[in-house]
């Protein structure tokens, strides 16, 4: 009887293996996604040579004098540095000079990346040889494009606005507001101004977790992102699907609607996870590993989708939150500079002596999630620093032959029923 489970942890900060050891006699079941093998370099190149419902990058960029590549930030596990060289090759073939190719980190209202963090995302050579900047949604350096028919004002990053060729490079991950991330989401909210972002989050309807096409006639978040992309002239996207080891297992280049939908369908299958009926009824403890969305404390919630499917299980989430910074400017209603200043002026509280809660409470192991941030974000949950201590506390209340279900990449897994 197996009483251990090994999962991946610390995306962007080592991508290391973490082994969980439970008491002897416990039975551990790994509920993994269907998954897919990593693409070879040739397969990645093939994705660019056969764009989906679109001319290729070289053809689209030919005759244009400047280009911008919008990339997601470290809160998303997309290995963009692996994709970018193929894009640069095509832009060079199109005749766009190196000095006129720029990169913008489209983090929406997330914090800006440091230079070292940019190097992780796009590659150290890119940071050394190209202009790379983080979008500042509160900056006045924006360009207006009027409004959509629904009244949403359009303000976007000026570097993006002034570039003649525009491309988004991101990943496809389940998302409650837009169904799946990627596509035009790097435009809104990725590189949008405060007014656009506020309207988008306040007056738009959510598509639903892992929903690919809108259900019903009422426009939603995904529709408004794509409508804005049409207004500003987004040329093409390159969207990656990753496997449970954070390797690119699917790459979809092409039209920002058609390629996105093709990618989302592949993601739905790849991330699809079967939870047997017996496991739902008999599991005593479900372990939700936030990887590969485990660098950012805020992303913890994306791994909790499966918790309600287990009838009697205690819930435990693993998020080392190596980033340690719980900032989302739109909801914090403060710019990052003032956020940092306030942090420096506050004495962080000590973690109270952790005690086990009940089945309805979430128990989170995290080495870096700050105590005050944690309890503001998860007021009914319990934070633990010591993983062994947490497991020992469960051992005091669970049966000698407890059943444990582990979701190794819960941050991106999708219940298989949702893929039908």
N, C-alpha and C positions, 0 to 999 in steps of 0.2 A: 504494500500500500504506500503510495507516494505522499509524503508530507511536506514537499518543497515545491516552489515555483520560481522560475527565473524569468524576469521581464527586463525590458530595456528602460532606461531612465536617463534624465538629464540631457534632453535635446539641446544642442548647441554648446553644451558644457561637458562634453565627453562622450555622450551617447553610450553610457556604460551599462553593463548588465548588473541587475540587482536581484539577489537571491533571497526569497522569503522562506524562512524555516518555521514550520508550525509544529505543535506537540506531536510526539509519536502516537500513532493511532488515528490521527486526523487524515481525511481523504481529500486531496486537492484535485480539482478539475479545472483544466485550462479551457476557457471559452474564447477561442481565438477567431479572428475574422478569416474569411475565405483566403484572402491575401493573393499575391501575384509575385513572380520573380522580377528582379531588377532588370532594367533595359540595358543592353550593350550600347557602346558608343555609336555603333552603326545604326542601331534602332532609333537612337535619339536623332541622329542626322536624318534618317528617313522621315521622321515626323516633320521636319522642316521642308523636305523636298516634296511632300504630299499634303499641303495645307487643306483644311476642311472648309469647303464653301468659300474660298478666298484665293486671290492671287498670292504668290509667295512674297516674302519680305523684300527680296531684291527688286521685284517688279513694282511693289507698292511704294518703295522708297526712292526709286529712280527719279531723278530730276528734282528731288527735294534737297534743301540745303542744310537741314538740321534734324536731329532725332532725339527723342527722349524715351527711355525705358523705365517704366514704373514697376517697382518691385515691392512685394509684401515685406513686412518687418519680421523680427525674431519671435514675435508671438505666434507666427505661422512657421511650420517646420520645413517649408519648401527649400530644397537645396539649389537655389537660383544660380550659384556660382558654376554649377555643372552645365547649366543651360546657356548662359550668357555668351561664351565663346562662339557658339554656332550663330547667334544673332549678330554679333559683331562682324563675323565673316561675311554675312549677307549684306549688312549695311555698308561695309567697305566695298563690296562688289557693286553696290548701287551708286557708289561715288560720293557718299557722305564722308567728309573729312573727320578724322579722329577728334579734332578740337571742337566739333559741333555735335558730338554725341554725349548726352548727359543722362545721369541716373537720378531718379527721385524715389526715396523710400516712402511708399504710400501707406503710412500707418494710421490714417484717419486722425482721431484725437488721442492716439497713443503718444508716448514720449518720443523725443528724437533719439536716434542711435548715436553712440560714440563712434569714433573712427575705427576702433578695434571691432566693434560690433558690426559696422558696415562691412568690414573685411570678411567676417564670418559669413555674411549673407551674400555678397556679390563677388568676393575674392579680393585678396590683398593687392594683386596686380591691377585690378580695376580701380580700387581706391587710390592707388599711387599714380595712375595714368589718366584718369577721367574725373570729371566733376561729379561728385556724389553728394546729394543733400537729403535731409529728412524734411518731409512736408510739415509745415507749421500751420495748423488749421485756424489759429488765432492771429496769424500774421495779416498785415494789411497789404502784403504783396500778392494780391490775387487779381484775377481778371474776371469780369462779369460777362455773362452770356444771356441776360434776360431771365425769363422764367419758363418753366414747363406749363402745359395747359392747366395743370392742377394747382398752379400758383407757386410751386417750389422754386425759389430763386437759385440761380446757378452761378456760383463763384468757385473758381478752381485755381490751383497753383500756377503762378505766372510762368515758371520754367516750362511746365507742360503746355500751357496755352500758347506760348511763343514758339514751340518746336513744331516743325512742319510735319514730321512723321511721329506718330504716337503709338506706343506698344505697351501692353501690360504683361508682366511675368509673375504668376502666382500659383497657388495650390488650390486643389479642390477638396474641401473639408465640410462635413455636415454643419449646417448653421441654421438656427431657428428663424432668423429674419428673412434670409434670402434663399433658403433651401440648401444650397451648397455655396460655399465661398468661391472665389475666383471670378473670371470673366470681368464684367464691368464694375464689380464691387470695388476694384482698385481705383475707380474714378469717383464713385459715390459709395461710401464715404472716404475712400482712400486718399484722394488728393483734393478734397473739397474744403471750402471755407466754413466758418462757424454757422452762418445763416443757412447754407445748404444742408449742412449736417443736422442742425436742429430741426429743420422742417422735415427732413428725411426720417429722423427717428421719432418725431412727435406725431406726424400726420399721415404716415404710411402704414399699411397693413403688412403683417408678416406673412411670408409664404408658408412657413412651417418647416420643422426639422426634417432634412433629407428629402424634401419635396422638390422634384425637378421642374415640373410644369405647373403653372398657376391653376388652382382649382376654383372655378367660378369666374365671374365677369369683372369683379372689382380689381383694379390695378393694385399692385403691392410693391414692396421694397425692391425686388429684383427688376420689375418693370421700370421703376423710376431711375434706377442705376443705368439700365440699358438705354432709356430715353435720353439721359444726359450724355452718355457716351456717343450717341448719334449726333447730338448738338455740337459737341466739341470736336468731333472727327476722330474718334479712336480707330486706328487702322487695323490692328490685328492683336491677337493674344497668343501666349504660350502658357498653357496650364498643365501642371504636373499632378499626377496621382502618385502617392507614395505607399510603400508597403510597411509592415509593422516594424521594420528595421530602419525606416526613414530613407529608403532608397527609392529612386524614381522607377516606378513600374508601369507608368503610362504617361505619355506626353502628347498633348493635343494642341496643335498650332492651327490658327485660322480665324474665321469670323467670330466676333466676340459673343454672338448668340449661339450659332450652330456648333462651333467647337466646344463652347462651354457645356452645352447640353450633352454632346457626345461624351465629353470627359466625365460629366456628372453620372451618366448611366454606367460608365465603367467603374467609377468610384463606388457607386451604390452596390455593385456586385462585389468589388474587391473588399470593401469594408463590411459587407454583410456577415452577420453572426447568428448562428443557430443557438437558441437557448432551449434545451429539451424541457418538456413539461415536468419531468421528474426533478430536474435541477431547480426549476422555479418553486416547486413545492417543498423540497427537502433540504435546500441549502441553508446552512446556519450562519454563514458569513460570506458576503460578496466583497471582493477586493477590486476596486476600480482604479486601474493605473492610468494616470492622466497623460502619459506619453502617447504620441509625440508632441502634445500641446502642454508640456510641463515646464517650460522655461518661465512663463508669465503667470503670476499668482491669479490674475483675473480669469484665466482660462479654465480654472478648476471645474466650474459649472458645466462645461461641455462634456465632461466625463461621467456625469451623473444620470444620463438618460436611462440606464438599465436598472437603476436601484429599485424602481417601483415594480419590476417584473418578478421579484423574488418575494414570496408570500410571508416568510417569517425571518428573513436574514437580517443580521446586523450589517451595517454598511461601513466600509473603510475605503478611503481614497488615498492614493499616493501621488503627491505633487511636491517634489523638492523645491520648485519655484526658484530656481537658481538666479533668475533676474532679481527677485526680491522687491521689486518696485510695483506697487499696486496703484497705478495712475491711469485714469481714463478721463482726459480733460473735459469732455462734453458733460459727463455726469458729475465729476468733481467740481465743475464750474470754476476752474482756476487754471491759469497757464502754468507750464511746467517749471518755470523759473521761480514763481511764488510758491509752488508746491514744494520745491526743494528747500526754499528758505524756511517755510513753516516746519518742515521735517527737522531741520537743524535746530530749531528753537524748542522742540518737544522732546522731553525725556521719555523714551519708549517704556511702556509698562512691562513688568515681568510676567512670564507665563505662569498662571496659577497651577497648582499641583493637579495634573490631569487625572480625571476619574472617568470611568466608563459610563456612557449614557445608555439610552434604551435603543430599541430597534428603529425607532423613528428619527433618531439623531445620526448625523454624519460624523464619523471619526476620521480626521485628516492627519496623516503624517506629512510634515513638511519641515525641512531644515531652515528655510529662508523666508517663509511667509511671516511678515511682521505681526506681532500679537494684536495690536490695535486695528490694523488693516483687516486681519482675518475675521475678528469678531464684528466689525462693521459690515463686512461682506457676507459672513455666514453666522449670524447671531445665535442660531440654535445648534450650531455644530461644536465640535470639541477638537482643539489643536493639540497635537503631540509632536515632540521633537525626537523621541527615542522609539524607533520602530520595534525593537525587541520588547520594550516595556509595553507597548500597545498590544502586541500579540499575547504577551503573558496575561494582560488584563482580560482579554477575550477567553483565555484558557480557564479563567476562574468561573466563568458563567456558562460556557458552552459544554456540551456533552463530551465524554472521553473519545467518542468516535465522530466528532464533528465533521460536517461536510463543508468544504470551502470552494467557492467558484471564483476564478480569477479571470478578469478581462484585461489582457496584457496591453492593449492600446485603446482603452475605453474612450479616449478623447476623440477618436475618429470612427469607432465601430458603430454599426447601424444594425438594429434588429432585423433579421432576415425577412420577417413579415413585411417590413417597410419597402423591401426591394421587389415585392410581388406586384 
